[in-house]
């Protein structure tokens, strides 16, 4: 039996409304989101034990949590989510335009991490942590082919999502060209590149540098490669030189500041 039009529209509206919020979970992710004044928070669900453990963050947020039975935790999370008795429904963070974030004030020469279709939320979360440690202005992915802001990403980021700008642009190529027009040096990471990243940046570490990383396996797309000012690699001690994309991001960011 075909559903009435009004039922279909109601279901669409419900799905659209759900897409406008994100459920964060885990003690660390929820606590940091509660302490973030930029985060618009809607609903907080805690077990009694979790409420005791993050009591200071709850008090600072001014929210009144729903105390839940750990055996019947009501937040709509995937069954495999390790929520530790804490879940927060919130609006995704809005960090503003790439141009504004890229040129924001900060210590040292500006750094950006651009992700060419890196979709694994655990990798993106780990990259956000490294970007925060090494002072990157932002991590930038593409709107349709990158990990969206989810509870899994927030948990992997271990709080960095609340402090490290994570932008998703409509077109990575246009973003690269916009940065280049503002004087940014754009380096694409490719294992087969001739130049090592440290050598390529000798004498240039005072410049604004964007490092582009591709997904594990396919790497950078051809169009992305063609837009980069230079392709570089991370030097490897042995014949086997492959590493996880999140590890590569951390090493590349360090090398962009200190050499490798």
C-alpha positions as semicolon CSV with decimal commas, in nm:
position;residue;x (nm);y (nm);z (nm)
1;X;0,000;0,000;0,000
2;X;0,139;0,338;-0,101
3;X;0,194;0,589;0,177
4;X;-0,013;0,908;0,166
5;X;0,173;1,218;0,051
6;X;0,139;1,383;0,393
7;X;0,302;1,083;0,561
8;X;0,593;1,091;0,315
9;X;0,643;1,464;0,371
10;X;0,632;1,419;0,748
11;X;0,896;1,146;0,729
12;X;1,116;1,366;0,507
13;X;1,085;1,654;0,751
14;X;1,177;1,425;1,040
15;X;1,487;1,298;0,858
16;X;1,590;1,654;0,764
17;X;1,552;1,770;1,124
18;X;1,759;1,475;1,246
19;X;2,034;1,559;0,997
20;X;2,061;1,907;1,147
21;X;2,181;1,770;1,481
22;X;2,456;1,533;1,591
23;X;2,469;1,298;1,887
24;X;2,804;1,316;2,066
25;X;2,889;1,036;2,304
26;X;3,158;0,934;2,549
27;X;3,266;1,114;2,866
28;X;3,551;1,311;2,707
29;X;3,364;1,422;2,394
30;X;3,050;1,520;2,587
31;X;3,243;1,699;2,861
32;X;3,441;1,907;2,611
33;X;3,126;1,992;2,415
34;X;2,956;2,108;2,736
35;X;3,251;2,339;2,803
36;X;3,255;2,482;2,450
37;X;3,070;2,816;2,430
38;X;3,048;2,780;2,049
39;X;2,846;2,459;2,075
40;X;2,467;2,485;2,060
41;X;2,343;2,207;2,290
42;X;1,994;2,059;2,285
43;X;1,961;1,745;2,498
44;X;2,190;1,581;2,753
45;X;2,145;1,220;2,865
46;X;2,362;1,078;3,143
47;X;2,369;0,782;3,373
48;X;2,407;0,868;3,740
49;X;2,771;0,754;3,734
50;X;2,851;0,964;3,425
51;X;2,679;1,267;3,578
52;X;2,902;1,239;3,882
53;X;3,217;1,204;3,671
54;X;3,156;1,515;3,457
55;X;2,966;1,718;3,716
56;X;3,182;2,028;3,669
57;X;3,122;2,038;3,292
58;X;2,748;1,988;3,341
59;X;2,734;2,269;3,595
60;X;2,932;2,501;3,366
61;X;2,696;2,433;3,076
62;X;2,384;2,517;3,272
63;X;2,205;2,216;3,122
64;X;1,971;1,991;3,317
65;X;2,060;1,632;3,222
66;X;1,816;1,348;3,182
67;X;1,932;1,073;3,419
68;X;1,898;0,739;3,245
69;X;1,915;0,373;3,344
70;X;2,238;0,234;3,190
71;X;2,048;-0,081;3,090
72;X;1,798;0,122;2,884
73;X;2,004;0,413;2,758
74;X;1,758;0,616;2,543
75;X;1,994;0,810;2,313
76;X;1,957;0,703;1,945
77;X;2,313;0,573;1,905
78;X;2,450;0,283;1,704
79;X;2,454;-0,035;1,914
80;X;2,835;-0,050;1,897
81;X;2,885;0,302;2,031
82;X;3,085;0,307;2,355
83;X;2,894;0,592;2,514
84;X;3,016;0,549;2,876
85;X;2,678;0,666;2,994
86;X;2,699;1,009;2,830
87;X;2,530;1,144;2,518
88;X;2,463;1,497;2,398
89;X;2,245;1,610;2,110
90;X;2,387;1,928;1,959
91;X;2,408;2,137;1,646
92;X;2,716;2,087;1,427
93;X;2,981;2,353;1,481
94;X;2,997;2,640;1,233
95;X;3,352;2,768;1,201
96;X;3,279;3,012;0,919
97;X;3,449;3,058;0,582
98;X;3,779;2,895;0,490
99;X;3,930;3,232;0,393
100;X;3,856;3,377;0,737
101;X;3,971;3,073;0,935
102;X;4,289;3,032;0,728
103;X;4,403;3,385;0,801
104;X;4,301;3,393;1,167
105;X;4,559;3,504;1,420
106;X;4,773;3,231;1,568
107;X;5,126;3,143;1,673
108;X;5,379;3,061;1,403
109;X;5,338;3,054;1,027
110;X;4,988;2,941;0,923
111;X;4,932;2,572;0,848
112;X;4,631;2,393;0,703
113;X;4,551;2,027;0,643
114;X;4,339;1,953;0,335
115;X;4,181;1,608;0,302
116;X;4,105;1,469;-0,043
117;X;3,818;1,226;0,022
118;X;3,931;1,093;0,358
119;X;3,609;0,936;0,483
120;X;3,705;0,731;0,790
121;X;3,589;0,922;1,102
122;X;3,859;0,762;1,315
123;X;4,131;0,888;1,082
124;X;3,979;1,236;1,064
125;X;3,943;1,245;1,442
126;X;4,309;1,153;1,485
127;X;4,410;1,417;1,228
128;X;4,216;1,680;1,422
129;X;4,416;1,589;1,733
130;X;4,746;1,625;1,547
131;X;4,632;1,951;1,386
132;X;4,557;2,093;1,730
133;X;4,893;1,979;1,870
134;X;5,092;2,132;1,582
135;X;4,890;2,453;1,561
136;X;4,713;2,412;1,226
137;X;4,453;2,676;1,147
138;X;4,203;2,412;1,032
139;X;4,142;2,068;0,886
140;X;3,947;2,092;0,561
141;X;3,751;1,815;0,388
142;X;3,503;1,805;0,102
143;X;3,132;1,826;0,169
144;X;3,021;1,511;-0,012
145;X;3,325;1,287;0,025
146;X;3,464;1,332;0,374
147;X;3,373;1,221;0,723
148;X;3,089;1,438;0,856
149;X;3,076;1,560;1,213
150;X;2,949;1,257;1,405
151;X;2,974;1,109;1,750
152;X;3,232;0,859;1,627
153;X;3,450;1,138;1,485
154;X;3,416;1,344;1,803
155;X;3,515;1,048;2,020
156;X;3,818;0,974;1,799
157;X;3,917;1,340;1,819
158;X;3,916;1,316;2,200
159;X;3,799;1,674;2,248
160;X;3,991;1,831;1,960
161;X;3,671;1,869;1,756
162;X;3,557;2,140;2,000
163;X;3,878;2,344;1,958
164;X;4,023;2,260;1,616
165;X;3,826;2,403;1,321
166;X;3,695;2,130;1,089
167;X;3,557;2,273;0,765
168;X;3,392;2,095;0,474
169;X;3,400;2,280;0,143
170;X;3,199;2,216;-0,170
171;X;3,500;2,190;-0,402
172;X;3,853;2,110;-0,286
173;X;4,009;2,233;-0,611
174;X;3,849;2,576;-0,571
175;X;3,965;2,586;-0,209
176;X;4,324;2,515;-0,320
177;X;4,309;2,788;-0,585
178;X;4,165;3,035;-0,332
179;X;4,452;2,964;-0,094
180;X;4,712;2,995;-0,370
181;X;4,569;3,330;-0,473
182;X;4,632;3,446;-0,114
183;X;4,994;3,332;-0,123
184;X;4,965;2,988;0,035
185;X;5,212;2,716;-0,068
186;X;5,013;2,397;-0,133
187;X;5,202;2,068;-0,094
188;X;5,048;1,735;-0,192
189;X;5,168;1,428;-0,004
190;X;5,249;1,140;-0,242
191;X;5,464;0,838;-0,165
192;X;5,628;0,834;-0,508
193;X;5,722;1,206;-0,509
194;X;6,090;1,287;-0,565
195;X;6,115;1,566;-0,308
196;X;6,111;1,507;0,068
197;X;5,882;1,742;0,256
198;X;6,158;1,875;0,482
199;X;6,387;1,962;0,191
200;X;6,101;2,117;-0,005
201;X;6,034;2,356;0,282
202;X;6,392;2,455;0,359
203;X;6,396;2,833;0,371
204;X;6,016;2,848;0,335
205;X;5,887;2,761;0,680
206;X;5,783;3,119;0,738
207;X;5,527;3,087;0,456
208;X;5,164;2,984;0,490
209;X;5,159;2,613;0,397
210;X;4,867;2,381;0,320
211;X;4,935;2,006;0,324
212;X;4,704;1,791;0,112
213;X;4,651;1,424;0,195
214;X;4,451;1,166;0,003
215;X;4,258;0,863;0,120
216;X;4,452;0,548;0,205
217;X;4,481;0,335;-0,107
218;X;4,387;0,572;-0,389
219;X;4,580;0,869;-0,248
220;X;4,539;1,208;-0,412
221;X;4,314;1,236;-0,716
222;X;4,479;1,339;-1,042
223;X;4,305;1,675;-1,047
224;X;4,421;1,746;-0,692
225;X;4,778;1,649;-0,781
226;X;4,775;1,887;-1,073
227;X;4,665;2,179;-0,858
228;X;4,930;2,135;-0,588
229;X;5,236;2,358;-0,614
230;X;5,456;2,059;-0,542
231;X;5,428;1,690;-0,457
232;X;5,635;1,575;-0,159
233;X;5,692;1,260;0,041
234;X;5,782;1,164;0,395
235;X;6,126;1,000;0,400
236;X;6,126;0,633;0,503
237;X;6,415;0,441;0,657
238;X;6,339;0,118;0,473
239;X;6,178;-0,009;0,155
240;X;5,834;-0,023;0,315
241;X;5,737;0,341;0,348
242;X;5,358;0,338;0,375
243;X;5,179;0,477;0,683
244;X;4,827;0,549;0,801
245;X;4,691;0,882;0,677
246;X;4,649;1,018;1,028
247;X;5,012;0,931;1,112
248;X;5,123;1,089;0,784
249;X;4,937;1,409;0,874
250;X;5,111;1,430;1,211
251;X;5,459;1,373;1,061
252;X;5,397;1,617;0,777
253;X;5,277;1,889;1,014
254;X;5,581;1,843;1,234
255;X;5,813;1,848;0,931
256;X;5,648;2,163;0,800
257;X;5,754;2,343;1,117
258;X;6,076;2,174;1,224
259;X;6,212;1,974;0,931
260;X;6,236;1,597;0,888
